[in-house]
Amino acid sequence: GVLHRWVPLVLLVFGAKLSLEMARGEIVICNYEKFHLFDSMYRPRTDNFCVFNDVYLGSDVKGADFLASSLDYRRVAFANSKFPQVPPSLFKNFDDIRELYVRRCSLESLKITRLLEKVYAGGNRIASVQLDGNASNSLRELYLDGNRLQGLANLTNLPALEVLVLENNPLLGNVDFGQFGRMERLWKLDLERIGMSRISNGLKRPLAELRRLDLSNNALTYVHVRMFRTF
């Protein structure tokens, strides 16, 4: 029918433990171990990560120095940890990070460095995201579910992005799909439960790769298929 001609996508409408308060000059070394997480379709995934366990930082996150226990530190994860932002020394000492896992770390802001390809930052308190330099050219998957985003500033120019999960950001509200226009490789967009009450589509070109769009659990009362003709 009409939906299949216009919308080629799935549309859903309806080591050692470190327990410490970091002192200035404290050196923290991660454990290189198997780490369990999920892929973009929420299937269980296991990979080798440099894992920091039980790291707690106050407002002065510059107090600690984070080091790797292995030369292979492209994947870094924090487990059972709490800090308002990712410590700057992490990006200084781990200058080749490609994947960063910081779920449920009480983050209030997030910085994405230029080589990061996948960032798992769900379940935090993130209100703002900062892109460092050419970060937009590398980032392929960004998980920001369960945060406090109020807008998409700094997230609209991500040409390499393939997966964007914004689920459960109730302060985000109405989003114009035109804001995703530069994401030509985007195949998954999750906008579930973001406080959306109406749909605006200012796209000038189709999101040709988009296959999965989730708009469920929003206050949408009417969705016309024509809204998605540019997808």
C-alpha positions in Angstrom: 0.0 0.0 0.0 0.9 3.6 0.4 3.0 3.0 3.5 5.2 0.5 1.7 5.8 2.8 -1.3 6.7 5.8 0.8 8.2 4.4 4.0 10.8 1.6 3.6 11.3 1.4 7.3 9.9 -0.1 10.5 7.7 2.5 12.1 6.5 2.1 15.7 4.0 4.8 16.5 2.2 3.6 19.4 40.3 -7.4 38.2 40.2 -5.4 41.3 37.4 -3.3 42.5 38.1 0.4 43.1 35.7 2.0 45.6 36.9 5.4 46.3 36.4 9.2 46.4 39.2 10.3 44.2 42.0 12.4 45.7 44.0 14.8 43.6 46.8 13.0 41.9 45.1 9.6 42.3 46.1 7.1 39.6 43.4 4.7 38.4 44.2 1.8 36.2 41.5 -0.1 34.3 41.1 -3.9 34.1 41.2 -5.4 30.6 38.3 -7.9 30.6 35.3 -9.3 28.8 32.5 -6.8 29.0 28.8 -7.5 28.4 26.6 -5.0 26.6 24.1 -4.9 23.8 24.3 -4.1 20.1 22.1 -1.7 18.1 19.3 -4.2 18.0 19.5 -5.0 21.7 21.1 -8.3 21.2 23.7 -9.4 23.8 27.2 -8.6 22.9 30.6 -9.3 24.5 33.8 -7.6 23.7 37.2 -6.9 25.4 37.0 -3.5 27.2 39.3 -1.6 29.5 36.9 -1.4 32.5 37.0 1.0 35.4 34.9 -0.4 38.3 33.4 1.6 41.2 34.9 5.0 40.4 33.3 7.9 42.3 34.2 11.5 41.5 32.8 14.8 43.0 32.4 18.0 41.1 36.2 18.3 40.6 36.7 15.5 38.1 40.2 16.7 37.3 41.6 15.1 40.5 42.3 11.7 39.1 44.6 10.3 36.4 43.2 7.4 34.4 45.6 5.0 32.8 45.3 1.8 30.8 46.6 -1.7 31.8 47.0 -2.7 28.2 48.0 -1.1 24.9 44.6 -2.1 23.5 42.3 0.5 25.0 40.1 1.5 22.1 37.1 0.3 24.1 36.6 1.9 27.6 33.8 1.2 30.1 32.9 2.5 33.5 30.8 0.2 35.7 29.1 1.1 38.9 30.6 4.5 38.8 29.4 8.1 39.4 30.7 11.5 38.2 29.2 14.6 36.6 31.3 14.4 33.5 33.9 12.1 31.9 37.2 13.0 33.5 39.4 15.1 31.0 42.4 12.9 31.8 40.7 9.9 30.3 40.6 11.6 26.9 44.2 12.9 27.3 45.6 9.5 28.2 43.3 7.3 26.1 43.7 9.3 22.9 42.6 6.4 20.6 39.2 5.6 22.3 36.7 4.3 19.7 33.9 3.1 22.1 32.9 4.6 25.4 30.4 3.0 27.8 29.2 5.3 30.6 25.7 4.1 31.3 24.1 5.0 34.6 27.1 7.1 35.8 25.1 10.2 36.9 26.6 12.3 34.0 25.2 15.8 33.6 27.1 16.6 30.4 28.8 14.6 27.7 31.9 15.4 25.6 32.4 13.4 22.5 36.0 13.4 21.2 37.0 13.2 17.6 37.8 9.5 17.2 34.8 8.1 19.1 32.6 5.8 17.0 30.2 4.5 19.6 29.0 6.1 22.8 26.7 4.4 25.3 25.5 7.1 27.7 22.0 6.1 28.6 20.5 6.4 32.1 22.2 9.6 33.1 21.2 13.2 33.7 22.8 14.6 30.5 21.3 18.0 29.5 24.0 19.0 27.0 26.4 17.3 24.5 29.6 18.8 23.3 31.4 17.7 20.1 35.2 18.1 20.2 36.7 19.2 16.9 35.9 16.8 14.1 34.0 14.3 16.3 31.0 14.6 14.0 33.0 12.8 11.3 33.6 9.6 13.2 30.5 9.0 15.4 28.4 6.1 14.2 26.3 5.1 17.2 25.0 7.4 19.9 22.8 6.1 22.8 21.4 8.9 24.9 18.3 7.2 26.2 17.0 8.1 29.7 18.5 11.6 30.0 17.4 15.2 30.4 18.0 16.6 26.9 15.9 19.7 26.0 17.1 20.2 22.5 19.3 18.7 19.8 22.0 21.4 19.7 25.3 20.0 18.6 23.6 16.8 17.4 22.4 17.9 14.0 25.7 17.7 12.1 26.6 14.1 12.4 27.0 12.8 8.8 28.5 9.4 9.8 25.8 8.6 12.3 23.9 5.3 11.8 22.1 4.8 15.1 20.6 7.6 17.3 18.7 6.6 20.4 16.9 9.4 22.2 14.3 7.3 24.0 13.0 8.5 27.3 14.1 12.1 27.2 10.7 13.6 28.2 12.0 17.2 28.1 12.9 17.0 24.4 9.4 17.6 23.1 8.5 18.2 19.5 11.3 17.4 17.1 11.5 18.4 13.4 12.8 15.6 11.3 14.6 18.2 9.2 17.2 18.3 12.1 18.3 14.8 11.0 18.8 15.8 7.4 22.6 15.6 7.4 22.6 12.1 8.8 22.5 10.4 5.4 23.6 7.0 6.9 21.0 6.9 9.7 19.1 3.7 9.7 17.8 3.7 13.3 16.1 6.6 15.0 14.5 6.0 18.4 12.2 8.9 19.6 10.1 6.9 22.0 8.7 8.8 25.0 10.3 12.2 24.4 7.1 14.3 25.0 6.3 14.7 21.4 2.7 15.9 20.6 3.0 16.7 16.9 5.2 15.7 14.0 7.1 18.2 11.8 9.0 17.1 8.7 11.2 19.7 7.2 13.4 17.2 5.4 14.4 18.5 1.9 16.0 15.1 0.9 15.1 11.6 1.9 16.7 9.8 4.8 17.4 7.0 2.3 18.9 4.5 4.8 16.3 4.8 7.6 14.8 1.5 8.4 13.6 1.8 11.9 11.8 4.7 13.4 10.2 4.5 16.9 7.7 7.2 17.9 5.8 5.1 20.5 4.6 6.3 23.9 4.3 9.9 22.8 1.2 12.1 22.8 0.6 11.8 19.1 -3.1 11.8 18.3 -2.8 11.7 14.5 -0.1 10.6 12.2 -0.5 10.9 8.4 1.6 8.7 6.2 2.4 11.7 3.9 4.5 13.1 6.8 7.1 10.4 5.9 7.2 10.8 2.2 10.7 12.2 2.4 12.1 9.2 4.3 
